[in-house]
Amino acid sequence: MSSTPPRSRFPLPLDAVVERKPTPKRTAGMPATGAPRLGAPAPKSASTAAAKPARKAEAAPAQPVSAVVARATAAAAGGLASERARIALASRLRVGGIRDERVLEAIGAVPRHLFVEPGLASQAYEDAALPIGHQQTISKPSVVARMIELLREGLPTDAPLERVLEIGTGCGYQAAVLSQVAREVFSIERIRPLHEQAKANLRSLRLPNLRLHYGDGMLGLPQAGPFPAIILAAAGMEVPQALLEQLAIGGRLVAPVAVPPQAGGAGQTVTQQLLLIERLNRHRFQRTALEAVFFVPLKSGTI
């Protein structure tokens, strides 16, 4: 595979505008009905089907940023999903220190208000973590951008990440942003209602390069590995060994990790910091401790 993909594919042109319709009230964890399966192709009209012969399915490239912008605008309610609101958020992140233009484009494309409760929609484009239920949160846009920027460090703006594993789908927002900058994204969620919620949130965006899995994120996804990039959305005392084993040689892993208080620090609380792990060869890993963060705890098992 060429190290520099054709510029004409990244990003691709915007197309396929879809109106997101309100879903009926349902009990948490119950999947929405009447919508296509995640990743399923959009239905074609009879005239389109007759005009084009059937083609063999191919691996999806990074989702065109412009397509998500168009769908977000079509799904908008009021001005919350306007391009102005999203671009303003990306501009604030640029001022805050994010330099990767591809990441900023992705942040400016994904409609964050679609991933939060209606009552919190007015706060969707603030740089703040918001509750999504089940004692989980949607991460601050600045933290999402920073972690993805770390994964992409050293890549040209027009070069996508290859295959990314995300631990902790949550509401699906970070997975949607990742789909704009990577060829393939695999995301795992251990909480069944959140897994179903993420599928419902992402359905209208139709991201063919994003695959959601329900399972124990601490075990990773060995059947799909190794991964050149792994990102964790929950903090453990250390990065699980299974995930280190699934990191490709030359790959990068970004995760929040807990930092216990120093000896003799009675009454001190456990803090967290971002950790960048680079795999140098089969047995050697280079670890770089970065800034302080705050994430929900990383847990094993499924519920």
C-alpha positions in Angstrom: 0.0 0.0 0.0 1.4 3.4 -1.0 2.5 5.5 2.0 0.9 8.6 0.3 -2.7 7.9 -0.7 -4.2 9.8 -3.6 -5.3 13.3 -2.5 -8.6 12.9 -4.4 -9.8 10.4 -1.8 -8.9 12.2 1.4 -11.2 13.9 2.0 -13.9 12.8 -0.4 -16.7 15.1 -1.6 -19.8 15.6 0.5 -22.8 13.6 -0.5 -25.8 11.6 0.9 -27.7 14.1 3.0 -29.9 12.3 5.5 -32.5 13.8 7.8 -32.4 12.5 11.3 -36.0 12.0 12.5 -36.9 11.9 16.2 -36.9 8.4 17.6 -39.8 7.2 19.8 -39.2 7.0 23.5 -37.8 3.7 24.6 -36.4 2.0 27.6 -32.6 2.5 28.0 -30.7 -0.2 26.2 -33.4 -1.1 23.7 -32.2 -0.6 20.1 -34.2 1.8 17.9 -36.3 0.1 15.2 -37.1 1.0 11.7 -33.6 2.3 10.9 -30.9 0.5 8.7 -28.2 -1.5 10.4 -25.0 0.4 11.3 -22.7 0.4 8.3 -25.4 -0.8 5.9 -25.4 0.9 2.5 -28.1 3.5 1.9 -31.1 2.2 -0.2 -30.9 3.1 -3.8 -33.8 4.2 -6.0 -35.0 2.0 -8.8 -33.6 4.4 -11.4 -30.2 4.4 -9.8 -30.1 0.6 -9.5 -31.0 0.3 -13.1 -28.4 2.8 -14.2 -25.4 1.2 -12.4 -24.4 -2.4 -12.4 -23.8 -4.1 -9.1 -20.2 -3.7 -7.7 -18.3 -5.9 -5.3 -18.0 -4.3 -1.9 -14.6 -2.8 -1.1 -13.0 -1.6 2.2 -14.3 1.8 3.0 -11.8 4.7 3.1 -11.9 7.4 5.8 -15.4 8.9 5.8 -15.5 12.1 3.7 -15.7 15.0 6.1 -17.9 16.9 3.7 -20.5 14.1 3.7 -20.8 14.3 7.5 -21.2 18.1 7.4 -24.1 17.7 4.9 -25.8 15.1 6.9 -25.3 17.1 10.1 -26.8 20.1 8.5 -29.8 18.2 7.3 -30.3 16.7 10.7 -30.0 20.0 12.5 -32.6 21.4 14.8 -32.4 25.2 14.9 -28.9 26.6 14.6 -27.1 24.1 16.9 -25.8 22.0 14.0 -25.0 24.9 11.8 -21.6 24.9 10.2 -20.9 28.1 12.1 -21.3 26.5 15.5 -19.1 23.5 14.6 -16.4 25.7 12.9 -16.4 28.0 15.9 -15.7 25.0 18.2 -12.8 23.9 15.9 -11.5 27.5 16.0 -11.5 27.6 19.7 -9.6 24.3 19.8 -7.0 25.7 17.4 -6.5 28.7 19.7 -6.2 26.2 22.5 -3.2 24.5 20.9 -4.6 21.8 18.5 -2.5 22.0 15.4 -3.5 19.0 13.2 -5.8 20.5 10.6 -7.3 17.2 9.7 -8.4 16.7 13.3 -9.8 20.2 13.5 -11.8 19.5 10.2 -13.2 16.4 11.8 -14.2 18.2 15.0 -15.8 20.9 12.8 -17.7 18.2 10.8 -19.2 15.9 13.5 -22.6 17.2 15.0 -21.9 16.8 18.7 -25.4 17.7 19.7 -26.7 14.5 18.1 -24.7 12.6 20.8 -26.1 14.3 23.9 -29.5 14.4 25.6 -31.9 17.0 24.1 -31.8 18.9 27.4 -28.1 19.3 27.1 -28.1 20.3 23.4 -27.4 23.9 24.2 -24.1 22.9 25.7 -23.1 20.5 23.0 -20.5 22.9 21.4 -19.0 24.0 24.6 -15.6 22.5 25.5 -17.1 20.5 28.4 -17.7 16.9 29.3 -21.4 16.0 29.6 -23.3 13.1 31.1 -24.6 10.4 28.8 -26.1 8.1 31.4 -24.9 5.0 33.1 -22.3 7.1 35.1 -20.5 7.8 31.8 -19.7 11.1 30.0 -19.0 12.4 26.5 -15.4 13.7 26.6 -14.5 17.3 26.2 -13.8 18.1 22.5 -10.4 19.4 23.4 -9.4 16.1 24.9 -10.8 14.1 22.0 -8.9 16.3 19.6 -5.7 16.1 21.7 -5.7 12.3 21.9 -6.4 11.9 18.2 -3.7 14.4 17.4 -1.2 12.3 19.4 -2.2 9.2 17.4 -1.6 11.1 14.1 1.6 12.8 15.1 4.1 12.7 12.3 1.5 12.0 9.6 0.9 14.5 6.7 -2.4 16.3 6.9 -3.8 14.4 3.9 -2.7 11.0 5.2 -5.3 9.0 7.2 -4.6 6.8 10.2 -4.9 3.1 9.1 -6.8 0.9 11.6 -7.8 2.3 14.9 -9.1 0.5 18.0 -11.2 2.5 20.4 -11.8 1.2 23.9 -15.0 2.8 25.3 -17.5 3.7 22.6 -19.8 5.6 25.0 -22.3 7.7 23.0 -20.2 7.3 19.8 -19.0 10.9 19.4 -15.2 10.1 19.5 -15.7 7.1 17.2 -17.4 9.4 14.7 -14.5 11.9 14.8 -12.1 9.0 14.4 -14.0 7.9 11.3 -13.0 11.2 9.6 -9.3 10.6 10.1 -8.8 6.9 9.7 -9.4 4.2 7.1 -11.0 1.8 9.6 -12.3 2.3 13.2 -13.2 -0.6 15.6 -14.9 0.6 18.8 -15.8 -1.6 21.8 -18.3 -0.8 24.5 -18.9 -2.9 27.7 -22.2 -1.4 28.7 -25.0 -2.8 26.5 -27.4 0.2 26.7 -24.6 2.5 25.7 -23.6 0.2 22.8 -27.2 0.4 21.6 -27.3 4.2 22.2 -24.2 4.7 20.1 -25.7 2.7 17.2 -28.8 4.8 17.3 -26.7 8.1 17.5 -24.5 7.1 14.5 -27.2 5.6 12.3 -28.1 8.8 10.5 -24.5 9.5 9.7 -23.9 6.2 7.9 -20.2 5.8 8.5 -19.1 2.7 6.5 -15.6 2.6 8.0 -16.8 2.3 11.6 -17.5 -1.0 13.3 -19.1 -1.1 16.8 -18.6 -4.1 19.1 -20.2 -5.0 22.4 -17.6 -6.7 24.7 -14.9 -6.3 27.3 -12.6 -3.5 26.1 -9.8 -4.6 28.4 -9.4 -7.7 26.2 -9.3 -5.7 23.0 -10.2 -7.2 19.7 -7.5 -9.7 18.9 -9.3 -11.1 15.9 -9.0 -7.8 14.1 -5.5 -6.8 15.3 -2.8 -5.7 15.3 -3.7 -2.0 15.2 -1.4 0.8 14.3 -3.4 3.1 16.7 -5.3 2.4 19.9 -7.1 4.9 22.0 -8.7 4.5 25.4 -11.6 6.5 26.8 -11.4 5.3 30.4 -8.5 5.3 32.9 -7.0 2.3 34.5 -4.1 1.9 36.9 -2.2 0.6 33.9 -2.8 -0.2 30.3 -4.0 -3.8 29.9 -1.4 -6.2 28.6 -3.8 -7.5 26.0 -4.0 -4.1 24.4 -0.2 -3.7 24.3 0.0 -7.1 22.5 -2.5 -5.9 19.9 -0.5 -2.7 19.2 1.4 -3.0 15.9 5.1 -2.5 15.8 5.6 1.2 15.1 2.1 1.9 16.4 0.9 4.4 19.0 -1.4 4.0 22.0 -2.9 6.9 23.9 -4.6 6.3 27.2 -5.5 8.1 30.5 -3.9 6.3 33.4 -4.3 6.7 37.1 -1.4 8.1 39.1 -1.6 7.0 42.8 -0.6 9.5 45.5 3.1 9.5 46.6 4.1 7.6 49.7 3.2 9.5 52.8 0.5 11.5 51.0 -2.4 10.6 53.3 -5.7 12.0 52.1 -4.5 12.8 48.6 -6.7 11.7 45.8 -5.7 9.6 42.8 -5.0 11.8 39.8 -4.8 10.9 36.1 -2.5 11.7 33.2 -2.4 11.0 29.5 0.1 8.3 28.5 1.6 7.9 25.0 3.0 4.4 24.4 5.0 3.7 21.2 5.8 0.1 20.3 9.5 0.1 19.1 9.7 -3.7 18.5 8.2 -6.9 19.7 9.4 -6.5 23.3 10.2 -2.7 23.7 7.7 0.0 24.4 8.4 3.7 24.9 6.2 5.5 27.4 5.7 9.3 27.6 3.7 10.9 30.4 1.7 13.9 29.3 -0.8 16.3 30.8 -3.3 15.8 33.6 -6.8 14.6 32.6 -10.0 13.2 34.1 -11.8 10.1 32.8 -14.2 7.5 34.1 -12.5 4.4 35.4 -11.6 1.5 33.1 -13.4 -1.7 34.1 -13.5 -5.3 32.9 -16.4 -7.4 32.0 -19.7 -6.5 30.3 -23.0 -5.3 31.7 
